[in-house]
C-alpha cells in the first residue's frame, strides 16, 4: 500500500518522511492556498525535498478543458518522473483525463464522490482515483462505496489504483487498509494519530524507570 501525505506543510512532510515509509505528497488548490506561501514556492519546496522516487500530485486550477490540459502539461513537466496531475471528475475533467492519458501524462482523478464516478475515470485511464471518503460519508456510506470501488476495479480488471482521500480519523483509514486499498493520502494529524498510542510512551517510561532502579543508569552497557 502507498502511504501519501495530503499536505503542503513541508515541516510536517519532513518529520513524517523520517518516521514512516512515505510514497509521496498530494496537494490541492485549497491546501496550497492555506499554506501561506506562493504556489511556486510550495511546489518548488516539494520538488527540492522529495526524492525522485517519491510521487508529487498537483491539481489543476482552471476548470475548462483547454485550461486543464495546459496546466496538466505544465505540472507533469516540472520534473521528469513521478509527477502527477490531479484532475477533478467534472465533464471537462473527464475529457481532460482521457486526453492527458493519451499524451502519456501521469493522472490522478480527484474530487470523486461515488464509486461510479471513480469507475468511469478508471475507464478513461486514470492512474489513480481519489474518492473523498469523509465527504462521501455526508451523503451515505463513504467507506462502503470505496470498498465496492476496490472490488469493481478487480472484477473488471482495471489497473487504476484507489488513493482514498479526505480522511478525518484513523478509523476510516484502518477500515480501508483492511479492505485492501492500494493507497491512502492522509493529513499529518491523521498519520500521527495512527502511531501515537499513549500506551507506547508509558511502556517505554516504565522500562527506563525499572532499569534505572535496578542498575542506577539508563544505558545498556
Ligand atoms: O486532497 C484533498 C482531499 O483529501 C479532500 O480533503 O479534508 O478537504 O475533505 P478534505
py3Dmol code that shows the C-alpha trace and the ligand (Angstrom):
import py3Dmol

protein = """\
ATOM      1  CA  UNK A   1       0.000   0.000   0.000  1.00  0.00           C
ATOM      2  CA  UNK A   2       1.180   3.531  -0.749  1.00  0.00           C
ATOM      3  CA  UNK A   3       1.159   5.992   2.154  1.00  0.00           C
ATOM      4  CA  UNK A   4       0.838   9.532   0.819  1.00  0.00           C
ATOM      5  CA  UNK A   5       0.683  12.786   2.788  1.00  0.00           C
ATOM      6  CA  UNK A   6      -2.145  15.204   1.963  1.00  0.00           C
ATOM      7  CA  UNK A   7      -0.469  18.475   2.865  1.00  0.00           C
ATOM      8  CA  UNK A   8       1.750  21.320   1.693  1.00  0.00           C
ATOM      9  CA  UNK A   9       3.348  21.703   5.131  1.00  0.00           C
ATOM     10  CA  UNK A  10       6.996  20.958   4.376  1.00  0.00           C
ATOM     11  CA  UNK A  11       7.991  20.727   8.044  1.00  0.00           C
ATOM     12  CA  UNK A  12       5.304  18.086   8.658  1.00  0.00           C
ATOM     13  CA  UNK A  13       6.329  16.260   5.475  1.00  0.00           C
ATOM     14  CA  UNK A  14       9.972  16.160   6.593  1.00  0.00           C
ATOM     15  CA  UNK A  15       9.027  14.926  10.068  1.00  0.00           C
ATOM     16  CA  UNK A  16       6.756  12.143   8.808  1.00  0.00           C
ATOM     17  CA  UNK A  17       9.106  11.195   5.960  1.00  0.00           C
ATOM     18  CA  UNK A  18      11.723  10.486   8.627  1.00  0.00           C
ATOM     19  CA  UNK A  19       9.330   8.340  10.657  1.00  0.00           C
ATOM     20  CA  UNK A  20       7.356   6.471   8.010  1.00  0.00           C
ATOM     21  CA  UNK A  21       7.608   4.973   4.526  1.00  0.00           C
ATOM     22  CA  UNK A  22       6.118   7.930   2.641  1.00  0.00           C
ATOM     23  CA  UNK A  23       5.362   7.298  -1.048  1.00  0.00           C
ATOM     24  CA  UNK A  24       4.582  10.890  -1.946  1.00  0.00           C
ATOM     25  CA  UNK A  25       2.587  14.063  -1.352  1.00  0.00           C
ATOM     26  CA  UNK A  26      -0.789  15.267  -2.621  1.00  0.00           C
ATOM     27  CA  UNK A  27      -1.922  18.882  -2.662  1.00  0.00           C
ATOM     28  CA  UNK A  28      -4.958  20.684  -3.990  1.00  0.00           C
ATOM     29  CA  UNK A  29      -5.725  24.382  -4.573  1.00  0.00           C
ATOM     30  CA  UNK A  30      -7.239  24.751  -1.076  1.00  0.00           C
ATOM     31  CA  UNK A  31      -4.240  23.123   0.619  1.00  0.00           C
ATOM     32  CA  UNK A  32      -1.792  25.386  -1.250  1.00  0.00           C
ATOM     33  CA  UNK A  33      -3.957  28.476  -0.634  1.00  0.00           C
ATOM     34  CA  UNK A  34      -3.972  27.708   3.115  1.00  0.00           C
ATOM     35  CA  UNK A  35      -0.191  27.237   3.247  1.00  0.00           C
ATOM     36  CA  UNK A  36       0.504  30.974   3.358  1.00  0.00           C
ATOM     37  CA  UNK A  37       3.111  30.621   0.615  1.00  0.00           C
ATOM     38  CA  UNK A  38       3.066  31.305  -3.127  1.00  0.00           C
ATOM     39  CA  UNK A  39       2.213  28.241  -5.241  1.00  0.00           C
ATOM     40  CA  UNK A  40       5.629  28.326  -6.936  1.00  0.00           C
ATOM     41  CA  UNK A  41       7.308  28.314  -3.516  1.00  0.00           C
ATOM     42  CA  UNK A  42       5.199  25.379  -2.262  1.00  0.00           C
ATOM     43  CA  UNK A  43       5.723  23.284  -5.395  1.00  0.00           C
ATOM     44  CA  UNK A  44       9.431  24.182  -5.541  1.00  0.00           C
ATOM     45  CA  UNK A  45       9.817  23.131  -1.904  1.00  0.00           C
ATOM     46  CA  UNK A  46       8.236  19.748  -2.597  1.00  0.00           C
ATOM     47  CA  UNK A  47      10.375  19.179  -5.694  1.00  0.00           C
ATOM     48  CA  UNK A  48      13.549  20.138  -3.830  1.00  0.00           C
ATOM     49  CA  UNK A  49      12.822  17.985  -0.775  1.00  0.00           C
ATOM     50  CA  UNK A  50      11.205  14.795  -2.079  1.00  0.00           C
ATOM     51  CA  UNK A  51      13.359  12.043  -3.601  1.00  0.00           C
ATOM     52  CA  UNK A  52      12.874  11.313  -7.321  1.00  0.00           C
ATOM     53  CA  UNK A  53      11.116   8.030  -6.446  1.00  0.00           C
ATOM     54  CA  UNK A  54       8.571   9.828  -4.265  1.00  0.00           C
ATOM     55  CA  UNK A  55       5.445  10.992  -6.073  1.00  0.00           C
ATOM     56  CA  UNK A  56       4.122  14.554  -6.266  1.00  0.00           C
ATOM     57  CA  UNK A  57       0.486  15.258  -7.127  1.00  0.00           C
ATOM     58  CA  UNK A  58      -0.549  18.816  -8.086  1.00  0.00           C
ATOM     59  CA  UNK A  59      -4.094  19.767  -9.068  1.00  0.00           C
ATOM     60  CA  UNK A  60      -5.260  21.875 -11.991  1.00  0.00           C
ATOM     61  CA  UNK A  61      -6.824  25.216 -11.057  1.00  0.00           C
ATOM     62  CA  UNK A  62      -8.513  26.081 -14.341  1.00  0.00           C
ATOM     63  CA  UNK A  63     -11.848  24.294 -14.843  1.00  0.00           C
ATOM     64  CA  UNK A  64     -12.260  24.255 -18.639  1.00  0.00           C
ATOM     65  CA  UNK A  65     -10.786  21.523 -20.836  1.00  0.00           C
ATOM     66  CA  UNK A  66      -8.146  23.661 -22.557  1.00  0.00           C
ATOM     67  CA  UNK A  67      -7.065  25.230 -19.281  1.00  0.00           C
ATOM     68  CA  UNK A  68      -6.819  21.850 -17.579  1.00  0.00           C
ATOM     69  CA  UNK A  69      -4.715  20.451 -20.420  1.00  0.00           C
ATOM     70  CA  UNK A  70      -2.387  23.451 -20.376  1.00  0.00           C
ATOM     71  CA  UNK A  71      -1.887  23.067 -16.625  1.00  0.00           C
ATOM     72  CA  UNK A  72      -1.602  19.258 -16.864  1.00  0.00           C
ATOM     73  CA  UNK A  73       1.326  19.610 -19.291  1.00  0.00           C
ATOM     74  CA  UNK A  74       2.910  22.273 -17.079  1.00  0.00           C
ATOM     75  CA  UNK A  75       2.569  20.168 -13.894  1.00  0.00           C
ATOM     76  CA  UNK A  76       3.902  16.980 -15.465  1.00  0.00           C
ATOM     77  CA  UNK A  77       6.808  18.937 -16.986  1.00  0.00           C
ATOM     78  CA  UNK A  78       8.012  20.175 -13.590  1.00  0.00           C
ATOM     79  CA  UNK A  79      10.225  17.109 -13.132  1.00  0.00           C
ATOM     80  CA  UNK A  80      10.939  14.088 -15.322  1.00  0.00           C
ATOM     81  CA  UNK A  81       9.294  11.348 -13.257  1.00  0.00           C
ATOM     82  CA  UNK A  82       6.724  10.662 -10.551  1.00  0.00           C
ATOM     83  CA  UNK A  83       4.853  13.891 -11.268  1.00  0.00           C
ATOM     84  CA  UNK A  84       1.075  13.555 -11.476  1.00  0.00           C
ATOM     85  CA  UNK A  85      -1.667  15.999 -12.410  1.00  0.00           C
ATOM     86  CA  UNK A  86      -4.827  15.846 -10.309  1.00  0.00           C
ATOM     87  CA  UNK A  87      -7.938  16.479 -12.408  1.00  0.00           C
ATOM     88  CA  UNK A  88     -11.465  16.741 -10.901  1.00  0.00           C
ATOM     89  CA  UNK A  89     -14.015  14.410 -12.493  1.00  0.00           C
ATOM     90  CA  UNK A  90     -16.260  17.108 -13.986  1.00  0.00           C
ATOM     91  CA  UNK A  91     -17.315  16.709 -17.621  1.00  0.00           C
ATOM     92  CA  UNK A  92     -14.359  18.834 -18.763  1.00  0.00           C
ATOM     93  CA  UNK A  93     -12.198  16.942 -16.295  1.00  0.00           C
ATOM     94  CA  UNK A  94     -13.169  13.518 -17.650  1.00  0.00           C
ATOM     95  CA  UNK A  95     -12.318  14.743 -21.158  1.00  0.00           C
ATOM     96  CA  UNK A  96      -9.018  16.065 -19.869  1.00  0.00           C
ATOM     97  CA  UNK A  97      -8.232  12.767 -18.099  1.00  0.00           C
ATOM     98  CA  UNK A  98      -8.654  10.900 -21.413  1.00  0.00           C
ATOM     99  CA  UNK A  99      -6.583  13.452 -23.326  1.00  0.00           C
ATOM    100  CA  UNK A 100      -3.847  13.645 -20.694  1.00  0.00           C
ATOM    101  CA  UNK A 101      -3.501   9.843 -20.665  1.00  0.00           C
ATOM    102  CA  UNK A 102      -3.351   9.851 -24.489  1.00  0.00           C
ATOM    103  CA  UNK A 103      -0.351  12.188 -24.117  1.00  0.00           C
ATOM    104  CA  UNK A 104       1.243   9.813 -21.611  1.00  0.00           C
ATOM    105  CA  UNK A 105       0.888  12.089 -18.577  1.00  0.00           C
ATOM    106  CA  UNK A 106       0.510  10.759 -15.029  1.00  0.00           C
ATOM    107  CA  UNK A 107      -3.087  11.395 -13.918  1.00  0.00           C
ATOM    108  CA  UNK A 108      -4.990  11.263 -10.643  1.00  0.00           C
ATOM    109  CA  UNK A 109      -8.760  11.674 -10.961  1.00  0.00           C
ATOM    110  CA  UNK A 110      -9.930  13.694  -7.966  1.00  0.00           C
ATOM    111  CA  UNK A 111     -12.984  15.205  -6.226  1.00  0.00           C
ATOM    112  CA  UNK A 112     -14.654  11.788  -6.516  1.00  0.00           C
ATOM    113  CA  UNK A 113     -17.862  11.323  -4.526  1.00  0.00           C
ATOM    114  CA  UNK A 114     -19.069   7.898  -5.700  1.00  0.00           C
ATOM    115  CA  UNK A 115     -17.762   4.517  -6.807  1.00  0.00           C
ATOM    116  CA  UNK A 116     -19.381   5.051 -10.223  1.00  0.00           C
ATOM    117  CA  UNK A 117     -17.627   8.386 -10.841  1.00  0.00           C
ATOM    118  CA  UNK A 118     -14.351   6.730  -9.934  1.00  0.00           C
ATOM    119  CA  UNK A 119     -15.009   3.724 -12.135  1.00  0.00           C
ATOM    120  CA  UNK A 120     -15.676   5.915 -15.184  1.00  0.00           C
ATOM    121  CA  UNK A 121     -12.424   7.790 -14.556  1.00  0.00           C
ATOM    122  CA  UNK A 122     -10.683   4.405 -14.391  1.00  0.00           C
ATOM    123  CA  UNK A 123     -12.214   3.529 -17.776  1.00  0.00           C
ATOM    124  CA  UNK A 124     -10.686   6.786 -19.074  1.00  0.00           C
ATOM    125  CA  UNK A 125      -7.274   5.518 -17.985  1.00  0.00           C
ATOM    126  CA  UNK A 126      -6.608   7.479 -14.788  1.00  0.00           C
ATOM    127  CA  UNK A 127      -3.621   6.080 -12.904  1.00  0.00           C
ATOM    128  CA  UNK A 128      -5.108   6.987  -9.517  1.00  0.00           C
ATOM    129  CA  UNK A 129      -8.671   7.565  -8.316  1.00  0.00           C
ATOM    130  CA  UNK A 130      -9.212   9.755  -5.243  1.00  0.00           C
ATOM    131  CA  UNK A 131     -12.581   9.216  -3.556  1.00  0.00           C
ATOM    132  CA  UNK A 132     -13.233  11.804  -0.828  1.00  0.00           C
ATOM    133  CA  UNK A 133     -14.036   9.356   1.950  1.00  0.00           C
ATOM    134  CA  UNK A 134     -15.107  11.659   4.765  1.00  0.00           C
ATOM    135  CA  UNK A 135     -17.068  13.976   2.473  1.00  0.00           C
ATOM    136  CA  UNK A 136     -18.788  10.915   0.944  1.00  0.00           C
ATOM    137  CA  UNK A 137     -19.905   9.938   4.438  1.00  0.00           C
ATOM    138  CA  UNK A 138     -22.073  13.107   4.389  1.00  0.00           C
ATOM    139  CA  UNK A 139     -24.053  11.536   1.521  1.00  0.00           C
ATOM    140  CA  UNK A 140     -24.169   7.927   2.719  1.00  0.00           C
ATOM    141  CA  UNK A 141     -21.792   5.023   3.304  1.00  0.00           C
ATOM    142  CA  UNK A 142     -18.500   6.521   2.125  1.00  0.00           C
ATOM    143  CA  UNK A 143     -16.403   3.596   3.333  1.00  0.00           C
ATOM    144  CA  UNK A 144     -18.792   1.096   1.706  1.00  0.00           C
ATOM    145  CA  UNK A 145     -18.616   2.948  -1.623  1.00  0.00           C
ATOM    146  CA  UNK A 146     -14.812   2.796  -1.615  1.00  0.00           C
ATOM    147  CA  UNK A 147     -14.827  -0.898  -0.676  1.00  0.00           C
ATOM    148  CA  UNK A 148     -17.158  -1.509  -3.650  1.00  0.00           C
ATOM    149  CA  UNK A 149     -14.863   0.529  -5.905  1.00  0.00           C
ATOM    150  CA  UNK A 150     -11.898  -1.676  -4.983  1.00  0.00           C
ATOM    151  CA  UNK A 151     -13.990  -4.725  -5.912  1.00  0.00           C
ATOM    152  CA  UNK A 152     -15.332  -3.154  -9.141  1.00  0.00           C
ATOM    153  CA  UNK A 153     -11.781  -2.476 -10.384  1.00  0.00           C
ATOM    154  CA  UNK A 154     -10.687  -6.011  -9.503  1.00  0.00           C
ATOM    155  CA  UNK A 155     -13.721  -7.668 -11.133  1.00  0.00           C
ATOM    156  CA  UNK A 156     -13.312  -5.589 -14.300  1.00  0.00           C
ATOM    157  CA  UNK A 157      -9.518  -5.991 -14.269  1.00  0.00           C
ATOM    158  CA  UNK A 158      -8.770  -2.253 -14.456  1.00  0.00           C
ATOM    159  CA  UNK A 159      -5.283  -1.165 -13.339  1.00  0.00           C
ATOM    160  CA  UNK A 160      -6.174   2.192 -11.716  1.00  0.00           C
ATOM    161  CA  UNK A 161      -5.164   2.476  -8.063  1.00  0.00           C
ATOM    162  CA  UNK A 162      -7.565   3.841  -5.491  1.00  0.00           C
ATOM    163  CA  UNK A 163      -5.917   6.536  -3.376  1.00  0.00           C
ATOM    164  CA  UNK A 164      -8.533   7.244  -0.753  1.00  0.00           C
ATOM    165  CA  UNK A 165      -8.543  10.880   0.409  1.00  0.00           C
ATOM    166  CA  UNK A 166     -10.390  13.300   2.699  1.00  0.00           C
ATOM    167  CA  UNK A 167      -9.808  11.391   5.930  1.00  0.00           C
ATOM    168  CA  UNK A 168     -10.815  12.836   9.273  1.00  0.00           C
ATOM    169  CA  UNK A 169      -9.747   9.995  11.569  1.00  0.00           C
ATOM    170  CA  UNK A 170      -7.590   6.896  11.817  1.00  0.00           C
ATOM    171  CA  UNK A 171     -10.538   4.510  11.911  1.00  0.00           C
ATOM    172  CA  UNK A 172     -11.566   5.496   8.358  1.00  0.00           C
ATOM    173  CA  UNK A 173      -8.020   4.716   7.166  1.00  0.00           C
ATOM    174  CA  UNK A 174      -7.948   1.465   9.169  1.00  0.00           C
ATOM    175  CA  UNK A 175     -11.164   0.200   7.570  1.00  0.00           C
ATOM    176  CA  UNK A 176      -9.887   0.829   4.042  1.00  0.00           C
ATOM    177  CA  UNK A 177      -6.482  -0.744   4.696  1.00  0.00           C
ATOM    178  CA  UNK A 178      -8.410  -3.816   5.866  1.00  0.00           C
ATOM    179  CA  UNK A 179     -10.428  -3.736   2.628  1.00  0.00           C
ATOM    180  CA  UNK A 180      -7.250  -3.820   0.502  1.00  0.00           C
ATOM    181  CA  UNK A 181      -6.952  -0.167  -0.542  1.00  0.00           C
ATOM    182  CA  UNK A 182      -3.969   0.438  -2.860  1.00  0.00           C
ATOM    183  CA  UNK A 183      -3.093   3.885  -1.461  1.00  0.00           C
ATOM    184  CA  UNK A 184      -4.244   6.444   1.096  1.00  0.00           C
ATOM    185  CA  UNK A 185      -3.466  10.138   1.303  1.00  0.00           C
ATOM    186  CA  UNK A 186      -3.737  11.395   4.847  1.00  0.00           C
ATOM    187  CA  UNK A 187      -3.265  14.733   6.617  1.00  0.00           C
ATOM    188  CA  UNK A 188      -0.265  14.736   9.001  1.00  0.00           C
ATOM    189  CA  UNK A 189      -2.533  14.744  12.080  1.00  0.00           C
ATOM    190  CA  UNK A 190      -4.274  11.551  10.944  1.00  0.00           C
ATOM    191  CA  UNK A 191      -0.924   9.866  10.168  1.00  0.00           C
ATOM    192  CA  UNK A 192       0.371  10.824  13.623  1.00  0.00           C
ATOM    193  CA  UNK A 193      -2.810   9.563  15.303  1.00  0.00           C
ATOM    194  CA  UNK A 194      -2.070   6.133  13.802  1.00  0.00           C
ATOM    195  CA  UNK A 195       1.318   5.880  15.520  1.00  0.00           C
ATOM    196  CA  UNK A 196       0.862   7.810  18.750  1.00  0.00           C
ATOM    197  CA  UNK A 197      -0.875   5.404  21.106  1.00  0.00           C
ATOM    198  CA  UNK A 198      -0.192   6.802  24.620  1.00  0.00           C
ATOM    199  CA  UNK A 199       0.481   3.278  25.922  1.00  0.00           C
ATOM    200  CA  UNK A 200       3.723   3.087  23.946  1.00  0.00           C
ATOM    201  CA  UNK A 201       5.387   6.018  25.751  1.00  0.00           C
ATOM    202  CA  UNK A 202       4.039   4.813  29.102  1.00  0.00           C
ATOM    203  CA  UNK A 203       5.607   1.384  28.466  1.00  0.00           C
ATOM    204  CA  UNK A 204       8.959   2.921  27.496  1.00  0.00           C
ATOM    205  CA  UNK A 205       8.967   5.161  30.593  1.00  0.00           C
ATOM    206  CA  UNK A 206       8.275   2.104  32.748  1.00  0.00           C
ATOM    207  CA  UNK A 207      11.193   0.158  31.194  1.00  0.00           C
ATOM    208  CA  UNK A 208      13.519   3.106  31.839  1.00  0.00           C
ATOM    209  CA  UNK A 209      12.365   3.518  35.456  1.00  0.00           C
ATOM    210  CA  UNK A 210      12.731  -0.192  36.258  1.00  0.00           C
ATOM    211  CA  UNK A 211      16.221  -0.331  34.688  1.00  0.00           C
ATOM    212  CA  UNK A 212      17.397   2.778  36.491  1.00  0.00           C
ATOM    213  CA  UNK A 213      16.046   1.480  39.813  1.00  0.00           C
ATOM    214  CA  UNK A 214      17.851  -1.846  39.366  1.00  0.00           C
ATOM    215  CA  UNK A 215      21.149  -0.676  37.823  1.00  0.00           C
ATOM    216  CA  UNK A 216      21.418   3.059  38.533  1.00  0.00           C
ATOM    217  CA  UNK A 217      21.786   4.036  34.871  1.00  0.00           C
ATOM    218  CA  UNK A 218      19.730   4.460  31.709  1.00  0.00           C
ATOM    219  CA  UNK A 219      22.036   2.704  29.235  1.00  0.00           C
ATOM    220  CA  UNK A 220      22.559  -0.985  28.402  1.00  0.00           C
ATOM    221  CA  UNK A 221      26.318  -1.074  28.834  1.00  0.00           C
TER     222      UNK A 221
END
"""
ligand_1 = """\
10
LIG
O -6.794 16.216 -1.332
C -7.803 16.794 -0.547
C -8.863 15.811 -0.214
O -8.251 14.845 0.560
C -10.029 16.497 0.466
O -9.808 16.590 1.823
O -10.209 17.368 4.114
O -10.810 18.833 2.204
O -12.161 16.802 2.674
P -10.821 17.441 2.741
"""
view = py3Dmol.view(width=600, height=400)
view.addModel(protein, "pdb")
view.setStyle({"model": 0}, {"cartoon": {"style": "trace"}})
view.addModel(ligand_1, "xyz")
view.setStyle({"model": 1}, {"stick": {}})
view.zoomTo()
view.show()
